[in-house]
Amino acid sequence: MVLVIGLMVLFWGGLALLVVWLVRRRDRSAVTPPAEPVRMLDERFARGEIDEADYQRRRDLLRDGER
């Protein structure tokens, strides 16, 4: 009987921890935007596809979107 109660507590506790971990992970990804767009913009500027003024404008737009 004690073993069954112990296993039930472990199961529900593990399930609760999993839910908390998933919620925190989802919230963290929503707050922190990926650096991928900035990296792509840097690469385009380095290849000469966009000029400095366009680079600055787009970078500022991306940074404003992060806030």
C-alpha positions as CSV (number, residue, x, y, z in Angstrom):
1,M,0.0,0.0,0.0
2,V,2.8,2.4,0.9
3,L,4.6,1.5,-2.3
4,V,1.5,2.3,-4.4
5,I,1.1,5.7,-2.7
6,G,4.8,6.5,-3.2
7,L,4.7,5.6,-6.9
8,M,1.5,7.7,-7.3
9,V,3.2,10.7,-5.7
10,L,6.3,10.3,-7.9
11,F,4.1,10.0,-11.0
12,W,2.0,13.1,-10.3
13,G,5.0,15.1,-9.1
14,G,6.9,14.2,-12.3
15,L,4.0,15.2,-14.4
16,A,3.7,18.5,-12.6
17,L,7.4,19.2,-13.1
18,L,7.1,18.4,-16.8
19,V,4.2,20.8,-17.2
20,V,6.1,23.6,-15.4
21,W,9.2,23.0,-17.5
22,L,7.2,23.1,-20.8
23,V,5.4,26.3,-19.8
24,R,8.7,28.0,-18.8
25,R,10.3,26.9,-22.0
26,R,7.5,28.3,-24.1
27,D,7.5,31.6,-22.2
28,R,11.2,32.0,-22.6
29,S,11.1,31.4,-26.3
30,A,8.3,34.0,-26.7
31,V,10.3,36.7,-24.8
32,T,13.7,36.1,-26.4
33,P,13.5,36.4,-30.2
34,P,16.0,34.3,-32.1
35,A,19.2,35.9,-33.4
36,E,18.7,34.4,-36.8
37,P,17.2,37.6,-38.5
38,V,20.1,39.7,-37.3
39,R,22.6,37.2,-38.4
40,M,21.0,37.0,-41.8
41,L,21.0,40.8,-42.1
42,D,24.7,40.9,-41.1
43,E,25.5,38.3,-43.8
44,R,23.6,40.3,-46.5
45,F,25.5,43.5,-45.5
46,A,28.8,41.6,-45.6
47,R,28.1,40.3,-49.1
48,G,27.2,43.8,-50.3
49,E,23.6,43.0,-51.0
50,I,22.4,46.0,-49.0
51,D,24.1,49.4,-48.3
52,E,24.9,50.8,-44.8
53,A,21.8,53.0,-44.6
54,D,19.5,50.1,-45.4
55,Y,21.4,47.8,-43.0
56,Q,21.1,50.4,-40.1
57,R,17.4,50.9,-40.8
58,R,16.6,47.2,-40.9
59,R,18.7,46.5,-37.8
60,D,16.9,49.2,-35.9
61,L,13.6,47.8,-36.9
62,L,14.6,44.3,-35.7
63,R,15.8,45.7,-32.4
64,D,12.6,47.7,-31.9
65,G,10.7,44.5,-32.5
66,E,12.6,42.7,-29.7
67,R,11.3,45.1,-27.1
